[in-house]
Amino acid sequence: MFRKRLFAFGAIVVFLGVFAGFNNYFNRDDVSRANTEYVKESTLVTRVIDGDTIECGEETIRFLGINTPERGKYYYNEAKDFLKEEEGKNIEILRDFDDVGFRGRKLRYVFEGDRFLNVELLEKGLGTSYMLDGLKYSEKLERAEDFARDNEIGLWEKSSSECVNYIKLVELNATKEYFILKNNYDEDCNLNGWTVKDNANHFFKLEEIAGNSEKRYDSKENVWNDDGDRFFMRDGEGKLVIFYEY
């Protein structure tokens, strides 16, 4: 009986050791992220590509935690012009847990003296926050965006169109990839030139919606993230009509 108990005890110890080993293996990335401190690097801005991407010599730097409008969209020029002032200047860049992103661009926070340019772009409403989960400066970036949103600055300026009072988002189904808009007005609302986008850069062009009717828009590809996304509706002048996040 004693030998059986001793064997059972040994088996339990071995199992706990194996479990702890697996647990440490699957969580070691989180531990390394929490304990890693990166150091700022000095570099020279040689060219501004757009509102969230610059070139420093042979390296392309993508600003962390922010997404600015693409070419041809409202506030694209304003965001790019803001960074144009940094061309030819020495800046400091700082990485987070991810070093390189899409297209081999380095993902960085960007500083010029005492200025935190990622934050300033959000405060001025020249971009919106993007993929903040786990970022060291996520709270600062969130507060900067909240400031612009609360004060209706830049991309957060609200539309003055009469239809704003009647067009409502009835449903956004991320799993089945569609959303439904409703016009609660007795007359038609002409939404030509209006757009809807997600938190990335997937766009839907809107159309006229008859009075007291609904219109469904289906995605042609995977657009809406099941675990959370944002819905921006803008009028023909780029002013905000509806903002929704889940």
KETIVO-377549 format. One line per field, with one value per residue (C-alpha): residue number from 1; chain; x, y, z. Coordinates in nm, 4 decimals. Layout:
% residues N
seq <- [NUM;...]
mol <- [A;...]
u <- [X;...]
v <- [Y;...]
w <- [Z;...]
% end
This chain:
% residues 246
seq <- [1;2;3;4;5;6;7;8;9;10;11;12;13;14;15;16;17;18;19;20;21;22;23;24;25;26;27;28;29;30;31;32;33;34;35;36;37;38;39;40;41;42;43;44;45;46;47;48;49;50;51;52;53;54;55;56;57;58;59;60;61;62;63;64;65;66;67;68;69;70;71;72;73;74;75;76;77;78;79;80;81;82;83;84;85;86;87;88;89;90;91;92;93;94;95;96;97;98;99;100;101;102;103;104;105;106;107;108;109;110;111;112;113;114;115;116;117;118;119;120;121;122;123;124;125;126;127;128;129;130;131;132;133;134;135;136;137;138;139;140;141;142;143;144;145;146;147;148;149;150;151;152;153;154;155;156;157;158;159;160;161;162;163;164;165;166;167;168;169;170;171;172;173;174;175;176;177;178;179;180;181;182;183;184;185;186;187;188;189;190;191;192;193;194;195;196;197;198;199;200;201;202;203;204;205;206;207;208;209;210;211;212;213;214;215;216;217;218;219;220;221;222;223;224;225;226;227;228;229;230;231;232;233;234;235;236;237;238;239;240;241;242;243;244;245;246]
mol <- [A;A;A;A;A;A;A;A;A;A;A;A;A;A;A;A;A;A;A;A;A;A;A;A;A;A;A;A;A;A;A;A;A;A;A;A;A;A;A;A;A;A;A;A;A;A;A;A;A;A;A;A;A;A;A;A;A;A;A;A;A;A;A;A;A;A;A;A;A;A;A;A;A;A;A;A;A;A;A;A;A;A;A;A;A;A;A;A;A;A;A;A;A;A;A;A;A;A;A;A;A;A;A;A;A;A;A;A;A;A;A;A;A;A;A;A;A;A;A;A;A;A;A;A;A;A;A;A;A;A;A;A;A;A;A;A;A;A;A;A;A;A;A;A;A;A;A;A;A;A;A;A;A;A;A;A;A;A;A;A;A;A;A;A;A;A;A;A;A;A;A;A;A;A;A;A;A;A;A;A;A;A;A;A;A;A;A;A;A;A;A;A;A;A;A;A;A;A;A;A;A;A;A;A;A;A;A;A;A;A;A;A;A;A;A;A;A;A;A;A;A;A;A;A;A;A;A;A;A;A;A;A;A;A;A;A;A;A;A;A;A;A;A;A;A;A]
u <- [0.0000;0.2839;0.4547;0.1304;0.0891;0.4531;0.4108;0.0924;0.2638;0.5559;0.3228;0.1509;0.4854;0.5899;0.2567;0.2806;0.6344;0.5337;0.2302;0.4453;0.6890;0.4143;0.2648;0.5978;0.6497;0.3178;0.3485;0.7144;0.6364;0.4135;0.6857;0.9521;0.7256;0.6618;1.0302;1.1819;1.2893;1.3895;1.6190;1.5525;1.7561;1.8556;1.7945;1.7346;1.4042;1.4855;1.1348;0.7710;0.5603;0.2230;0.0701;0.1958;0.4966;0.8398;1.1766;1.4955;1.7756;1.7121;1.4612;1.0865;0.9224;0.5528;0.4102;0.2824;-0.0741;-0.2127;-0.3778;-0.4007;-0.6148;-0.5043;-0.4298;-0.7419;-0.9250;-1.0048;-0.7215;-0.4619;-0.2838;-0.3131;-0.1551;0.1230;0.1915;0.2186;0.5012;0.6604;0.7895;1.0132;1.1991;1.5695;1.5416;1.6968;1.4400;1.4353;1.2481;1.1489;1.0192;0.7693;0.7231;0.6784;0.9809;0.8696;0.5204;0.3512;0.5803;0.8873;0.8295;0.9714;0.7005;0.8029;0.7071;0.8555;0.9926;1.1300;1.2829;1.0140;0.7398;0.5704;0.4558;0.2279;0.0323;0.0237;-0.1244;-0.4118;-0.4623;-0.4946;-0.7506;-0.5237;-0.5537;-0.7303;-0.5852;-0.4986;-0.4023;-0.3263;-0.3492;-0.0370;0.1404;0.3496;0.1939;-0.1623;-0.3107;-0.1376;-0.2581;-0.6136;-0.6198;-0.4922;-0.7681;-1.0312;-0.9218;-0.9750;-1.3029;-1.4430;-1.3507;-1.4588;-1.1200;-1.0152;-1.1516;-1.3894;-1.5681;-1.9372;-2.1417;-2.4017;-2.6029;-2.9760;-2.9687;-2.7437;-3.0531;-3.2274;-2.9677;-2.9084;-2.6951;-2.9461;-2.7061;-2.3443;-2.2929;-1.9191;-1.9625;-2.1831;-2.0082;-2.2880;-2.4362;-2.7811;-2.8629;-3.2066;-3.3526;-3.6052;-3.7120;-4.0249;-3.8191;-3.5240;-3.1702;-2.9100;-2.5901;-2.3900;-2.0320;-2.0778;-1.8573;-1.8288;-1.4955;-1.3659;-1.0684;-0.8321;-0.8861;-1.1829;-1.4347;-1.8013;-1.9595;-2.3130;-2.6176;-2.9549;-3.1869;-3.5600;-3.7677;-3.8550;-3.6594;-3.3508;-3.0516;-2.8138;-2.4460;-2.2586;-1.8802;-1.7087;-1.4232;-1.3457;-1.3701;-1.5165;-1.3052;-1.5112;-1.3236;-1.3663;-1.3614;-1.4759;-1.7391;-1.6896;-1.9539;-1.8632;-2.0527;-1.9343;-1.7086;-1.5429;-1.7327;-1.8297;-2.1866;-2.1730;-1.8990;-1.9521;-1.7116;-1.7528]
v <- [0.0000;0.2373;0.1742;0.2498;0.5781;0.6677;0.5898;0.7999;1.0898;1.0683;1.0675;1.3814;1.5584;1.4660;1.5857;1.9200;1.9656;1.8971;2.1286;2.4079;2.3611;2.3916;2.6892;2.8691;2.7914;2.9344;3.2447;3.3263;3.5800;3.7740;3.7646;3.8837;4.1632;4.2815;4.2798;4.4191;4.7818;4.9185;5.2149;5.5144;5.5404;5.8648;5.8994;6.1566;6.2035;6.1986;6.1768;6.1797;5.9206;5.9976;6.0890;5.7844;5.6677;5.8236;5.7264;5.7539;5.6727;5.3219;5.2378;5.2923;5.3814;5.3197;5.5103;5.2798;5.3002;5.5329;5.5171;5.8279;5.8732;5.7203;5.9236;6.0865;6.0849;6.3853;6.4913;6.2944;6.6141;6.7697;6.4665;6.4469;6.8213;6.7932;6.5418;6.7317;6.9769;6.6973;6.6388;6.7008;6.6898;6.4502;6.2473;5.9567;5.6334;5.3663;5.0162;4.8091;4.4303;4.4055;4.5210;4.4964;4.5103;4.4998;4.5473;4.5253;4.8656;4.9234;4.9942;5.2830;5.5615;5.8858;6.1731;6.5111;6.6750;6.6779;6.6125;6.2743;6.2843;5.9778;6.1502;6.4873;6.3369;6.1958;6.5142;6.7133;6.4686;6.3830;6.0100;5.7558;5.5044;5.1653;4.8278;4.9564;4.6222;4.5610;4.8797;5.0562;5.3955;5.2778;5.4967;5.8114;5.7419;5.6754;6.0011;6.1934;6.0492;6.1155;6.4801;6.5201;6.3308;6.5294;6.8566;6.7445;6.8172;6.7077;6.3626;6.3893;6.7011;6.6173;6.6470;6.9223;6.7372;6.7197;6.3436;6.2971;6.3189;6.0339;5.7816;5.5146;5.2033;4.9268;4.6331;4.5424;4.1677;4.0982;3.7221;3.7327;4.0432;4.2928;4.6100;4.7653;5.1362;5.2868;5.6186;5.7289;6.0311;6.0481;6.1641;6.0070;6.0717;6.1024;5.9482;5.9590;6.0490;5.9178;5.6336;5.3738;5.2263;4.9925;5.0559;4.9583;5.0816;4.8900;5.1296;5.1066;5.3644;5.4533;5.5247;5.6891;5.5387;5.5871;5.7379;5.5043;5.2157;5.0063;4.9160;4.6277;4.6354;4.3054;4.2817;4.1430;4.0206;3.9738;4.3223;4.3278;4.1681;3.9347;4.0286;4.4051;4.6768;5.0300;5.1741;5.5223;5.6810;6.0096;6.2470;6.3761;6.6318;6.3762;6.4905;6.2279;6.1007;5.7827;5.6348;5.2927;5.0453;4.7010]
w <- [0.0000;0.0897;-0.2446;-0.4319;-0.2466;-0.3098;-0.6801;-0.6999;-0.5240;-0.7663;-1.0630;-0.9366;-0.8925;-1.2462;-1.3870;-1.2069;-1.3315;-1.6912;-1.6599;-1.5184;-1.8047;-2.0662;-1.8845;-1.8811;-2.2484;-2.3628;-2.1444;-2.1979;-2.4703;-2.2303;-1.9651;-2.2087;-2.3291;-1.9744;-1.8795;-2.1990;-2.2062;-2.5445;-2.5985;-2.8224;-3.1414;-3.3121;-3.6846;-3.9582;-4.1416;-4.5122;-4.6576;-4.5480;-4.7294;-4.5695;-4.2349;-4.0493;-4.2506;-4.2960;-4.4397;-4.2407;-4.4805;-4.6089;-4.3344;-4.3559;-4.0233;-3.9566;-3.6578;-3.3845;-3.2513;-3.5163;-3.8566;-4.0746;-4.3891;-4.7169;-5.0294;-5.1708;-4.8360;-4.6191;-4.3867;-4.5829;-4.6857;-4.3395;-4.1720;-4.4290;-4.4092;-4.0315;-4.0674;-4.3574;-4.0962;-3.9669;-4.2939;-4.2493;-3.8712;-3.6237;-3.4347;-3.1936;-3.2559;-3.0067;-3.0749;-2.8767;-2.8704;-3.2490;-3.4451;-3.8079;-3.9550;-4.2936;-4.5968;-4.3767;-4.2192;-3.8724;-3.6145;-3.3921;-3.1543;-3.2880;-3.0794;-3.1780;-2.8743;-2.6042;-2.8601;-2.8951;-3.2569;-3.2411;-2.9647;-3.1419;-3.4573;-3.2511;-3.0496;-3.3719;-3.5118;-3.8039;-3.7397;-3.5226;-3.2772;-3.4190;-3.2699;-2.9200;-2.7375;-2.5330;-2.6389;-2.3783;-2.4530;-2.5183;-2.2422;-2.3700;-2.7218;-2.6002;-2.4040;-2.7068;-2.9247;-2.6567;-2.6495;-3.0243;-3.0131;-2.7179;-2.8867;-3.2367;-3.3874;-3.7359;-3.8221;-3.5270;-3.6568;-3.6805;-3.9972;-4.0278;-4.2924;-4.2236;-4.2829;-3.9798;-3.7620;-3.9441;-4.0634;-3.8012;-3.7777;-3.7101;-3.7014;-3.7639;-3.7898;-3.7758;-3.8134;-4.1227;-4.2563;-4.3130;-4.1669;-4.1989;-4.2152;-4.1701;-4.2812;-4.0179;-4.2236;-4.4399;-4.7377;-4.9192;-4.7959;-5.0700;-4.9310;-5.2546;-5.1627;-4.8084;-4.6868;-4.4141;-4.3050;-4.0378;-3.8107;-4.0917;-4.4468;-4.5855;-4.7406;-4.8404;-5.0700;-4.9648;-5.1785;-5.1490;-4.8888;-4.9382;-4.6606;-4.3705;-4.5184;-4.4508;-4.6671;-4.6112;-4.7116;-4.7419;-4.7328;-5.0412;-4.8218;-4.4526;-4.3053;-3.9559;-3.6826;-3.4665;-3.1488;-3.1848;-3.4483;-3.5284;-3.7603;-3.9072;-4.1289;-4.2991;-4.5237;-4.8606;-4.6898;-4.4639;-4.1555;-3.8992;-3.9043;-3.6941;-3.4798;-3.3245;-3.1704;-3.0233]
% end
